[in-house]
Amino acid sequence: MNYQDYDKALHFMIWGQWDDLLVLMVRTRDQFLSKKIESFLHACYYPGNESEMLESHENLLNYLDHAHATTQPTFYIY
């Protein structure tokens, strides 16, 4: 998977850039990340109750934390 996708997702979440997060959801090859983003954005835009939104937020953060811990960044040597 692309390590940069996880960095971008975290950045977009921290700064509240929901449109960019939506674009990332569509473009990423990581289907789990895409599904977590979809769940989070759905909970934000169509709030049923606050606990659902907080749960989807925590699920996305936990997945990003796991992905950062298990994925190594790609370094190119010239």
N, C-alpha and C positions, 0 to 999 in steps of 0.2 A: 504494500500500500504506500501511498505517497505521504511521507512524513509532513510535508508542508500543508496538506489538507487539515491535519490536526491542529497545527499552529494557527492557521487561518480561522478555523472554527472557534478556537478559544479566543482569539482576538476579536472576532465579530460578536461573540457572546458578551465579552467584557464591555465592549463599547456600544452595545445595542444596535449594531448594524444588521438589522433583520433582513433587509433586501440582499445584502451580500451573502448572508447565511443561506438564504433561499437559493441563490445562484450556485453556491458551493454544494448544496444538497443535490442539485441537478447534475453537476459536473463531476462529482467525486466518483471514483470506482469502488469505494468501500460502501457496500450496501448496508452494513450495520450503522455506519456513521450517517448515511443518508436517512435511514429510518429513524434514528434518534433525533436528528434535526427536524424531520417532518413532524414527529410527535411533539417536540418542544414548540415549534412554530404554531402548530394547530392549537395547542393548549394556551398559547399567548393570544392568538387572534380570536379564538372562540372559547372564552373562559366559561367553564362549567362551574368550577369552584377553585379556590386558590390552591388547595392541596394537590390537585392534578397538575397545575402549572409548576409548582415547586418540585413535585416528584419527577416530572419530565426534565426539568432543569438539572436536578441532581443526577438523573440517569445519564444525561448527555455529558455532564462534567466527569462522572465516574468512568464513562467509556473513553473520553479524551485522556484522562489520567492513565488508564490502562494502556491505551494505544501509544502514548508517549513512552511508557515504561518498556513496552515490548517491541517497538519499532525503532530502528536505527536510522538516523538521517543519512542521506546520500551525499557523499563528498566526492567532488571531481578533482583529480590531480592533473595539472597541466604539465 
